[in-house]
Each structure stands twice: as structure tokens, then as C-alpha cells.
Amino acid sequence: MRSPYEELGLAFGDATVPYLYGTGCTPALAEAIADRLGDADAILFVADDGVRGHADAVAAGLRRRVRVEPVTVEAAERHKTLPTVHHLLETAVARGLTRRSAVVAMGGGTVGNIAGLAAALLFRGTRLVHLPTTPVAAFDATVSLKQGVNLSAGKNLAGTYFVPALIACDLAWLSTVPRHDLLTGLAEMVKNVLVAAPGLESRLVPALEDPGAALPSLLEIGVAAKAPFVAADPRERGGALIFEYGHTAGHAIEFVSGGEIHHGEAVAWGMLIAAEVARRRHGLAADDVAAHHRLVARLDLPDAAARLGGLDRAAIRAALAADNKRGYGPCAPGEVLMVLLDTVGRALPGPPGGPPLVPVPVEAVMEAFETVALNALEAV
């Protein structure tokens, strides 16, 4: 009898993490999670309060095999903090979890990071299962070991790397995401194509026309682009840092907006800013800049001036200065490290023997920000 889900093996250095996925397979996934957790005596089930229906179905399946302790969290950027992680840890201990227990994280990237960091800290490491319910989480964030939260100065400044025991996704969970949010959430797939796998554009473009019908293909695109890099560089400190493309300005935009501009949209603007910086400072060809606009235009972004125009410029500068890539390479005061492209599919090299990060004056980033904010996005 054919399995109701497919299974991928994601390599992170010496570790291999199973990724189970299918459509309409929630009961089978719940059974598989219980099977693979084996002797777990309890599960701290951390779920985004916006996906309660999906979470209830999974939890009901798990309860047939193991004690489930549910916790709901609001998947808002303001809650992606150490106090939220502390609350989860205190809750886990108060509800009797032990070293044999596990943490299940169900939601988007925010919930995955909060619960992932809690799992890494609880008893110095308990088993973690990711159940992604957004395209960013399913196709990009879970293809990574990074678990992190924000500090007052900026995004993802506290965290660790932690290998999950399992990732599982019923793609039907993603089909309930509104079309606009689904498209902007696929900015990470555009990023993967631009920075690492331009040959996949021919598969990505039709998938973006009707993403709800192309979810398996989009997952495969995300994994195909990113998996070889994180297999070789699981802590993303070398070659895999190319997947920070668009994130330097993007994280600043997301952080300063207070999360009103969600991660995918912010990264999309961040890629256009990075392309403009590379055009001005390193001669990125007009055709390569046009490729950015052509793909990003398919993400149904709102008007640039309306979204970016009101952001506090001083706060953007401060967030850039606190970017979490500081220290990966030489960077003078007033500069920030960025992934920039030499051409689509190839990042500019960093210093000899170092990661692909280029120091850029913050003011040059701000000039590119203003160019993007003042120009309408056109499909070219």
C-alpha cells in the first residue's frame, strides 16, 4: 500500500533529518510523529494560535499514543523574544516534561524559532519536531538548523543551531494561507533561485502563477536549491551564507516595521536593495537587476512607497548596524556585511578564505533603500 506521504532526508553535516510531506495526510503524519518519537513520555505542543484547527487535528492523533501538553502562542514579531522562550521553558517544567519528552512546533518561522530555541535549552536539549504551516517555514526556514529570537537592537541576535528529530508538513495546511500571504511568503524561493539555482526559474515561474496548486513543486524547489549548501555547511558560516541574500536590509525593514511588514515581503524588498547596491558599487548587469524585478513582481507586493516610505530612517540605520552577520569578516565602522551578486546565481566573493560577504557603507544601503522605496515595481 502506497504511503500517504513522501519522505526526504535532509543532510546537515553528519546528521540526517527526515522530512515527511504530502497533501491531506495529517492523521498519518501524527501517527508517524508518535512512532518516531518512540519512548517520549510527553510532548510540549507549541502552536500558532492562528492554526488552531490544524493543530487540534495533529494533537488529537498524538494523544492516542502520548501525553500532549498544548501551548498556544501569538505568531507576532513582538513575541519572538527570550521572555517568550522562558515562558515555554517554565511551562514545560511545570507540566512535568522530562529528558524523555519532546517539543513540537507548529506554525510559521516565528513559532518554529521560539519553540526550537526552547527545545535546545530544555534539559540542555530535548527532541524537536517542526510542523511548518507557512511557505517560508515549510520551504526555507526548516531547511536550516538556526533557532533564534530577537533582542531590542535587532532580529535573531540570540539563538543557537539545533538539529530537529523530524520535520513534517501536510501541504493542505499551507493551502489555507491567503493568496497574498502565500505569494509574499515565497520570496525565499525567489531568493534561492536568484542566488543559487537560476536553472530552477523555469519551474518557479509557473508555480508562482498558481502556488496553491504547486505546493509540492515549491517544496522541491526550496530543498533542491538549499540542501546541498546546508549539507556541507550546516551552521551556515561559510558557503551557505549566500542564503542571507536580501536579509540584511530585509531584517532591518521587518524589525523597524514591528513585524507589520512580514518576513517574506521584507526579504523581497531587501533583494531589490541588494541588487541596487551591487549595480552601483560592483557593476551588476542591467539584465540581472531586471531579473530581480521580474521575479519579485510576481509576488504581489504592495506599493513600495506606501510600505517603505513611512519607516524611520534612523531606526533602519541602527538595525543595519546591529545586523547579526557582524564578525564574519572585516567590516569598518559605518559598514555592514551583505551578500551581493556578481551575476544571478553567483555571489561576490568575500575576503580570501572567508564567507561570501561584502562590506558596504550603511549610507550606500540607505541610498539603495530610497531608490527602491521611490520606484514602482515593474515586471520586466
C-alpha positions in Angstrom: 0.0 0.0 0.0 1.4 3.4 -1.0 2.4 5.7 1.8 0.1 8.8 2.2 3.3 11.0 2.4 6.7 11.3 0.8 10.0 11.3 2.8 13.1 13.4 2.1 16.3 13.1 4.0 17.9 16.5 4.7 21.6 16.3 5.4 23.2 18.7 7.9 26.8 17.7 8.1 26.8 14.2 9.6 23.2 14.4 10.7 20.2 13.5 8.5 16.7 14.7 9.3 13.6 13.1 7.8 11.2 15.5 6.2 7.7 13.9 5.7 5.3 15.7 3.4 2.1 15.1 1.5 -1.4 16.5 1.0 -4.3 15.5 3.2 -2.1 13.3 5.3 -2.5 14.8 8.8 -3.6 11.6 10.6 -0.8 9.6 9.0 1.7 12.3 10.0 0.5 12.3 13.6 1.0 8.5 13.7 4.5 8.9 12.2 5.5 11.5 14.7 4.4 9.3 17.6 6.2 6.3 16.1 9.5 8.2 15.5 9.5 9.8 19.0 9.4 6.3 20.3 9.7 6.4 24.1 8.6 10.0 24.6 6.7 10.4 27.8 5.1 13.8 26.9 5.0 16.4 24.2 5.0 20.2 24.7 2.9 21.1 21.7 3.6 24.7 20.8 1.2 26.0 18.2 0.5 29.3 16.5 -3.0 30.4 17.7 -3.9 31.2 14.1 -3.6 27.5 13.0 -5.6 26.0 15.9 -7.8 23.9 13.7 -4.8 22.1 12.1 -3.0 21.9 15.5 -6.1 20.3 17.2 -6.2 17.6 14.5 -2.5 16.7 15.0 -2.7 16.9 18.8 -5.8 14.6 18.7 -3.8 12.0 16.8 -0.8 12.3 19.1 -2.9 11.9 22.2 -3.8 8.4 21.3 -0.1 7.5 21.9 1.4 10.1 24.3 0.5 12.8 26.7 0.2 16.2 25.0 0.7 19.5 26.8 -0.6 22.2 24.5 0.6 25.8 24.5 -0.6 28.4 22.0 1.4 31.5 21.1 0.7 34.5 19.0 3.0 34.4 16.0 3.8 38.1 16.2 7.3 39.5 15.9 7.0 41.2 19.3 6.7 37.8 20.9 9.9 36.4 19.2 11.9 37.1 22.4 13.7 35.5 25.2 10.8 36.1 27.7 8.6 34.0 25.4 11.2 31.2 25.4 11.5 31.5 29.1 7.7 31.1 29.4 7.8 27.9 27.4 10.6 26.5 29.5 8.8 27.3 32.7 5.6 25.8 31.3 7.4 22.6 30.2 8.9 22.0 33.7 5.6 22.9 35.5 3.8 20.4 33.4 6.2 17.6 34.2 8.2 17.2 31.0 11.4 15.2 31.4 14.5 14.4 29.3 12.4 11.8 27.5 9.9 14.4 26.4 9.8 16.3 23.1 8.8 19.7 21.8 6.6 20.0 18.7 6.5 23.4 17.0 3.5 24.0 14.7 3.3 27.3 12.8 5.4 29.6 10.7 9.0 30.7 11.2 8.3 32.7 14.3 6.8 29.8 16.2 9.5 27.4 14.9 12.3 29.7 16.2 10.7 30.3 19.6 9.9 26.6 20.2 13.1 25.5 18.6 15.3 27.6 20.9 13.2 26.3 23.9 13.8 22.7 22.8 17.6 23.4 22.5 17.7 24.8 26.0 15.3 22.5 27.9 17.4 20.0 29.8 20.3 21.1 27.5 18.4 19.7 24.5 15.2 17.8 24.0 13.8 16.3 20.8 12.3 18.8 18.4 9.7 18.3 15.7 8.9 21.1 13.2 5.4 21.2 11.7 5.6 24.2 9.3 2.3 25.8 8.2 3.6 28.7 6.1 5.6 28.7 2.8 8.6 30.4 4.5 8.7 27.8 7.2 8.0 24.8 5.0 10.2 25.6 2.1 13.1 27.5 3.6 13.3 28.0 7.4 13.1 24.3 8.3 15.9 23.6 5.8 18.2 25.1 8.4 19.4 24.4 11.9 19.1 28.0 13.1 16.8 28.7 16.1 16.8 32.3 17.2 14.9 35.2 18.7 15.2 39.0 18.6 16.8 41.4 21.1 16.0 45.1 21.4 18.7 46.0 18.9 17.6 43.8 16.1 16.5 40.4 14.7 17.9 37.0 15.5 20.6 38.2 17.8 20.2 35.4 20.3 20.0 31.7 19.4 21.7 28.5 18.5 21.9 25.7 16.0 19.9 22.7 16.8 19.1 19.5 14.8 15.4 18.6 14.9 14.4 14.9 15.2 11.8 15.3 12.4 10.1 17.8 10.1 6.6 17.0 8.8 4.1 19.0 6.7 0.7 18.4 5.4 0.7 20.8 2.4 -3.0 21.2 2.9 -2.1 23.4 5.9 -0.5 25.8 3.5 -3.5 25.9 1.2 -5.4 27.9 3.9 -2.9 30.7 3.8 -4.4 33.7 1.9 -3.1 34.1 -1.7 -1.3 37.4 -1.0 0.5 36.0 2.1 1.3 32.8 0.2 2.9 34.7 -2.6 4.9 37.1 -0.4 6.0 34.1 1.6 7.5 32.6 -1.5 10.1 35.4 -1.6 12.5 32.9 -0.1 12.1 30.7 -3.2 12.8 33.7 -5.4 15.9 34.3 -3.3 17.0 30.7 -3.7 16.7 30.9 -7.5 18.5 34.2 -7.8 21.4 33.4 -5.5 21.9 29.6 -6.0 19.8 28.0 -8.6 18.9 30.1 -11.7 18.2 27.0 -13.6 15.1 26.5 -11.4 13.4 29.7 -12.6 11.6 27.8 -15.4 9.9 25.7 -12.6 9.4 28.6 -10.2 7.6 31.0 -12.6 4.6 28.7 -13.4 4.4 27.7 -9.7 4.0 31.3 -8.8 1.1 31.6 -11.2 -0.9 29.2 -9.1 1.0 28.5 -5.9 -1.8 26.7 -4.2 -1.8 24.0 -6.8 2.0 23.8 -7.0 3.0 23.4 -3.3 4.8 20.0 -3.8 6.9 21.6 -6.6 7.7 24.7 -4.5 8.9 22.5 -1.6 11.1 20.6 -4.0 12.5 23.8 -5.4 13.3 25.1 -2.0 15.1 21.9 -0.9 16.9 21.4 -4.3 18.4 24.9 -4.1 19.4 25.0 -0.4 20.0 21.4 0.7 23.5 20.9 -0.9 24.8 24.1 0.8 23.5 23.2 4.3 24.7 19.7 3.9 28.3 21.0 3.5 27.9 24.0 5.8 25.2 23.1 8.5 26.0 26.1 10.7 25.8 28.4 7.7 29.0 30.2 8.4 30.6 29.6 5.0 29.1 29.0 1.6 25.6 28.6 2.9 25.6 32.3 4.0 24.5 33.1 0.5 21.0 32.4 1.7 21.3 35.5 3.7 20.7 37.3 0.4 18.2 40.1 0.9 18.2 39.6 4.6 20.5 42.5 5.7 18.1 45.2 4.5 15.2 42.9 4.8 15.7 42.2 8.5 16.1 45.9 9.2 12.8 46.6 7.4 10.9 43.8 9.2 12.3 44.8 12.6 11.7 48.5 12.2 8.1 47.9 11.0 7.4 46.0 14.2 6.6 42.9 12.1 3.8 44.8 10.2 5.9 44.0 7.1 6.2 40.3 7.3 9.4 38.4 6.7 8.8 37.3 3.1 7.8 40.8 1.9 10.8 42.3 3.8 13.2 39.9 2.1 11.7 40.7 -1.3 12.4 44.4 -0.8 15.8 43.5 0.7 16.8 41.7 -2.5 15.9 44.7 -4.7 18.0 46.8 -2.4 20.9 44.4 -2.6 20.6 44.3 -6.4 20.7 48.1 -6.4 23.8 48.2 -4.2 25.5 45.7 -6.4 24.6 47.6 -9.6 26.0 50.9 -8.2 29.1 49.6 -6.5 30.0 46.4 -8.3 28.6 46.7 -11.8 25.8 44.1 -11.5 24.4 43.9 -15.1 21.1 45.6 -16.0 19.8 42.2 -17.1 20.5 40.7 -13.7 18.8 43.7 -11.9 15.8 43.2 -14.3 15.7 39.5 -13.3 15.2 40.6 -9.7 12.3 42.9 -10.7 10.8 40.3 -13.0 10.6 37.6 -10.3 9.8 39.9 -7.3 6.9 41.5 -9.3 5.2 38.1 -9.3 4.9 38.1 -5.5 2.0 40.6 -5.5 3.8 43.1 -3.3 2.0 46.3 -2.2 3.2 49.7 -3.4 6.8 50.4 -2.3 6.3 54.0 -1.3 3.3 53.0 0.9 5.2 50.2 2.6 8.7 51.7 2.9 8.1 55.4 2.8 7.0 55.8 6.4 9.7 53.7 8.1 12.0 55.6 10.4 15.3 56.0 8.6 17.4 56.4 11.7 15.9 53.2 13.1 16.8 51.4 9.8 20.4 52.6 10.1 20.6 51.4 13.7 19.1 48.0 12.7 21.6 47.7 9.9 24.5 48.5 12.3 23.3 45.6 14.6 22.9 43.0 11.8 23.8 39.5 13.1 26.4 38.9 10.4 28.9 41.2 12.2 32.2 39.5 12.9 32.1 37.1 9.9 34.6 39.2 8.1 36.4 42.6 8.1 34.0 45.5 8.4 34.9 49.1 9.1 32.8 51.4 11.3 29.8 52.6 9.4 29.7 49.5 7.2 27.6 46.4 7.1 28.3 42.9 5.7 26.0 41.9 2.8 25.6 39.1 0.4 25.8 40.7 -3.1 25.6 39.1 -6.5 28.3 39.2 -9.2 25.7 37.8 -11.5 22.4 35.9 -11.0 23.4 32.5 -9.5 26.8 33.6 -8.3 27.6 35.7 -5.2 30.5 38.1 -5.0 33.4 36.5 -3.0 34.3 37.8 0.4 37.9 38.0 1.6 40.2 35.1 0.6 39.2 32.0 2.6 36.2 33.9 4.1 32.5 33.7 3.6 30.7 35.4 0.6 30.1 38.7 2.5 31.0 42.1 1.2 31.4 45.2 3.4 29.1 48.0 2.3 28.7 51.5 3.8 25.4 51.9 5.6 24.8 55.1 3.7 25.1 53.2 0.4 22.5 50.7 1.6 20.2 53.7 2.6 20.7 55.3 -0.8 19.6 52.0 -2.4 16.7 51.8 0.0 15.5 55.2 -1.1 15.8 54.2 -4.8 13.6 51.1 -4.2 11.1 53.0 -2.0 10.6 55.7 -4.6 10.2 53.4 -7.7 7.2 51.4 -8.7 7.9 47.7 -9.1 7.5 46.6 -12.7 7.6 43.2 -14.3 10.3 43.5 -16.9 
